[in-house]
Amino acid sequence: MNIPKTSFPRVVIVGGGFAGIMLAKNLKNQELQVVLIDKNNYHTFQPLLYQVATGGLEPDSIAFPIRKVIKDIPNFYFRLAEVSEIDTNKRKIITNIGKLKYDYLVIATGSKTNYFGNTKIEKFSMAMKSVPQSLNLRSLILENFEDALLTSNLEERNALMNFVIVGGGPTGVELAGALAEMKKGILPKDYPDLDIRQMQINIVQGGNRLLNTMSEIASEKAEDFLIHLGVNIYKNVHVVDYDGYKVDTNTDLNFEAATVIWAAGVKGATVNGLQNECIIERAERIKVDEFNKVKGYKNVFAIGDVACMSTNQYPKGHPMMAQPAIQQGKHLAYNMIAEITNKPLKPFVYKDKGAMATIGRNKAVVDLKKIRFQGVFAWFVWMFVHLFSLIGFRNRAVVFLNWVYNYIRFDRETRLIIRPFKKKP
Ligand SMILES: Cc1cc2nc3c(=O)[nH]c(=O)nc-3n(C[C@H](O)[C@H](O)[C@H](O)COP(=O)(O)OP(=O)(O)OC[C@H]3O[C@@H](n4cnc5c(N)ncnc54)[C@H](O)[C@@H]3O)c2cc1C
C-alpha cells in the first residue's frame, strides 16, 4: 500500500463515516501513524440521502472528500480500498489493493441494509444507504412518471405511481414526507397530462406506531402530519414478499407497485476474520467492552453503528445513529492517547442529545432530553442541526441556498435522470 514504516505505532481505521472521521481528527499531532481506509473517497452525510433521492439536493452537497479531512496532517494517510478480511494473528488487514500491518485496528464500517434473509425483496426493492443508491431511487421515481405517461394500461399506470415504503422509522417518514411534497408541488406541473392524484404513497410499518424510537407524542404528530399530506399509513403489517410488481404482506393487504423502498432495518457492516463469538447474531454488530475494545482482542476496536456496547441503559447497544458514532470516535481517540501516554482509560458514556425527524415542508418532530416539540419551530431546529452537522463550509452553504431556493420557489431543481436506473429483470 506504499505506506512508510516509522517508529510510531500504526493505527489503521477502516471506515471514514461519522465515527472514523471523528477518531482520525482527534488523533492528530500524536506519536502515531494513522491510516484511514474507505471503499469510497468521500464521507456520506446519510441523514440527507432522502433529499438527494427526491431531487431536493445535489449528491455532492452531502458528500465530503476524505482526503480533505486529513490533508496537511503529518503521519496521516488515506487509501481508497475495500477491506475484505482481518488477520488478527498476523495483525494484518486484507484489502483489494493489498495487505497492511497494524498495531491498533479500529473497525468503523457502519451498517448495511438488513433484509432479514429475504433475497427476493433484496433483489427487487430499493435501498437508501449510499449516494449511488439515492441517485438510483431518484432516477427510478422520475422514470416511473415518464413510463406512466406512455402506458394506456390503467393497472400498469397505477403501479408506476404507487410507492411503498417499508419501515416507519425516521428514514421512511422523511422520505414519505418528501414524496408527498413532490406530489403536491412539483409533479402536477411537470406532468400536466397525468392525473397525479392517482399517485399513492404508502408506509408499511411492522410496529404499532411510526418513529417507535421517539416519544409517543412525536409518533402521533408525525402520523398526523403525514395523513394531512395524503400518505397512507399501515401499522402492525409486515411486508413478506415482493416480485418487482406485487407486494404481499402478512395480512389481507397487498399492493401493486413498481417501487418498494426498503427502510425496515439495518445490520452491522462487519468484516470477516473476527471470532464468531464477537458478533451478535441478529444485528450482526461487533461486541465491544466499555472502552470499545472488541471482546477477546487486545488491539482491535470497533466504533459507531458496527459496534455493540451493551450497558445497563442500552442492553442491545447504543442506537445506530450519528451521535453515538461521533461520541465513540472522539472517546476512543482520548483512550488511545491515554494508553500510549500511560494515563488511565475512561469508559464510554453516551450523552443522549435527542432525536428528530422532518415531515415535509414546515413540519418536524423533536425530542430533546427535557423538552419535546413539533411543528414549524421543530422544523427550523431540524434544519439548523442538520446544516451545522454537515462537514465542510461549501456543503453547508450549498445546502442552505438550495433549501432557501426550494422553499421560496416550491421547487426541487435536481429532479434529473442523469444516470438512468435499469430495473432488474
Ligand atoms: C437514510 C438514512 C438516514 C439517517 N438519518 C439519521 C438521522 O437523521 N440522525 C442520525 O443520528 N442518524 C441517522 N442515520 C444513521 C447514521 O447515518 C449512522 O448511524 C451513522 O452514519 C453511523 O456512523 P458510522 O461512522 O458508524 O458509519 P457510516 O457513517 O456508515 O460510515 C461507515 C464507512 O465505512 C466504509 N466502509 C464500510 N465497509 C467498508 C469496508 N469493508 N472497507 C472499507 N470501507 C468500508 C463506508 O464506505 C463508510 O464510509 C441515517 C442513516 C440513513 C441510512
The ligand as an SDF file (V2000), in Angstrom:
LIG
                    3D

 53 58  0  0  0  0  0  0  0  0999 V2000
  -31.1430    7.2520    5.0930 C   0  0  0  0  0  0  0  0  0  0  0  0
  -30.5310    7.4130    6.4610 C   0  0  0  0  0  0  0  0  0  0  0  0
  -30.9350    8.4540    7.2810 C   0  0  0  0  0  0  0  0  0  0  0  0
  -30.3680    8.6070    8.5360 C   0  0  0  0  0  0  0  0  0  0  0  0
  -30.7820    9.6640    9.3230 N   0  0  0  0  0  0  0  0  0  0  0  0
  -30.2150    9.8540   10.5140 C   0  0  0  0  0  0  0  0  0  0  0  0
  -30.5750   10.9770   11.3110 C   0  0  0  0  0  0  0  0  0  0  0  0
  -31.4280   11.7900   10.9270 O   0  0  0  0  0  0  0  0  0  0  0  0
  -29.9360   11.1360   12.5090 N   0  0  0  0  0  0  0  0  0  0  0  0
  -28.9870   10.2580   12.9400 C   0  0  0  0  0  0  0  0  0  0  0  0
  -28.4250   10.4560   14.0230 O   0  0  0  0  0  0  0  0  0  0  0  0
  -28.6320    9.2030   12.2300 N   0  0  0  0  0  0  0  0  0  0  0  0
  -29.2150    8.9710   11.0100 C   0  0  0  0  0  0  0  0  0  0  0  0
  -28.8350    7.8980   10.2630 N   0  0  0  0  0  0  0  0  0  0  0  0
  -27.8750    6.9440   10.8200 C   0  0  0  0  0  0  0  0  0  0  0  0
  -26.4430    7.4740   10.7150 C   0  0  0  0  0  0  0  0  0  0  0  0
  -26.1760    7.9190    9.4070 O   0  0  0  0  0  0  0  0  0  0  0  0
  -25.4800    6.3670   11.1260 C   0  0  0  0  0  0  0  0  0  0  0  0
  -25.7920    5.9780   12.4330 O   0  0  0  0  0  0  0  0  0  0  0  0
  -24.0410    6.8400   11.0710 C   0  0  0  0  0  0  0  0  0  0  0  0
  -23.6840    7.1200    9.7350 O   0  0  0  0  0  0  0  0  0  0  0  0
  -23.0970    5.7850   11.6560 C   0  0  0  0  0  0  0  0  0  0  0  0
  -21.7870    6.2460   11.5340 O   0  0  0  0  0  0  0  0  0  0  0  0
  -20.5940    5.2090   11.3180 P   0  0  0  0  0  0  0  0  0  0  0  0
  -19.3520    6.0110   11.2990 O   0  0  0  0  0  0  0  0  0  0  0  0
  -20.7110    4.1080   12.2900 O   0  0  0  0  0  0  0  0  0  0  0  0
  -20.8620    4.5590    9.8890 O   0  0  0  0  0  0  0  0  0  0  0  0
  -21.0020    5.2320    8.4560 P   0  0  0  0  0  0  0  0  0  0  0  0
  -21.2670    6.6940    8.5680 O   0  0  0  0  0  0  0  0  0  0  0  0
  -21.9890    4.3930    7.7340 O   0  0  0  0  0  0  0  0  0  0  0  0
  -19.5660    5.0360    7.8180 O   0  0  0  0  0  0  0  0  0  0  0  0
  -19.0410    3.7870    7.5230 C   0  0  0  0  0  0  0  0  0  0  0  0
  -17.9310    3.9590    6.4930 C   0  0  0  0  0  0  0  0  0  0  0  0
  -17.2560    2.7280    6.3270 O   0  0  0  0  0  0  0  0  0  0  0  0
  -16.9970    2.4800    4.9610 C   0  0  0  0  0  0  0  0  0  0  0  0
  -16.9030    1.0290    4.7880 N   0  0  0  0  0  0  0  0  0  0  0  0
  -17.8360    0.1040    5.0920 C   0  0  0  0  0  0  0  0  0  0  0  0
  -17.3570   -1.1410    4.8690 N   0  0  0  0  0  0  0  0  0  0  0  0
  -16.1020   -0.9920    4.4140 C   0  0  0  0  0  0  0  0  0  0  0  0
  -15.0920   -1.9050    4.0070 C   0  0  0  0  0  0  0  0  0  0  0  0
  -15.2770   -3.2280    4.0630 N   0  0  0  0  0  0  0  0  0  0  0  0
  -13.9110   -1.4140    3.5630 N   0  0  0  0  0  0  0  0  0  0  0  0
  -13.7070   -0.0730    3.5070 C   0  0  0  0  0  0  0  0  0  0  0  0
  -14.6220    0.8370    3.8940 N   0  0  0  0  0  0  0  0  0  0  0  0
  -15.7990    0.3870    4.3460 C   0  0  0  0  0  0  0  0  0  0  0  0
  -18.1880    3.0980    4.2480 C   0  0  0  0  0  0  0  0  0  0  0  0
  -17.8780    3.4420    2.9070 O   0  0  0  0  0  0  0  0  0  0  0  0
  -18.4670    4.3480    5.1170 C   0  0  0  0  0  0  0  0  0  0  0  0
  -17.7690    5.4750    4.6430 O   0  0  0  0  0  0  0  0  0  0  0  0
  -29.3820    7.7090    8.9830 C   0  0  0  0  0  0  0  0  0  0  0  0
  -28.9660    6.6660    8.1610 C   0  0  0  0  0  0  0  0  0  0  0  0
  -29.5210    6.5150    6.9100 C   0  0  0  0  0  0  0  0  0  0  0  0
  -29.0810    5.3980    6.0200 C   0  0  0  0  0  0  0  0  0  0  0  0
  1  2  1  0
  2  3  1  0
  2 52  2  0
  3  4  2  0
  4  5  1  0
  4 50  1  0
  5  6  2  0
  6  7  1  0
  6 13  1  0
  7  8  2  0
  7  9  1  0
  9 10  1  0
 10 11  2  0
 10 12  1  0
 12 13  2  0
 13 14  1  0
 14 15  1  0
 14 50  1  0
 15 16  1  0
 16 17  1  0
 16 18  1  0
 18 19  1  0
 18 20  1  0
 20 21  1  0
 20 22  1  0
 22 23  1  0
 23 24  1  0
 24 25  2  0
 24 26  1  0
 24 27  1  0
 27 28  1  0
 28 29  2  0
 28 30  1  0
 28 31  1  0
 31 32  1  0
 32 33  1  0
 33 34  1  0
 33 48  1  0
 34 35  1  0
 35 36  1  0
 35 46  1  0
 36 37  1  0
 36 45  1  0
 37 38  2  0
 38 39  1  0
 39 40  1  0
 39 45  2  0
 40 41  1  0
 40 42  2  0
 42 43  1  0
 43 44  2  0
 44 45  1  0
 46 47  1  0
 46 48  1  0
 48 49  1  0
 50 51  2  0
 51 52  1  0
 52 53  1  0
M  END
$$$$
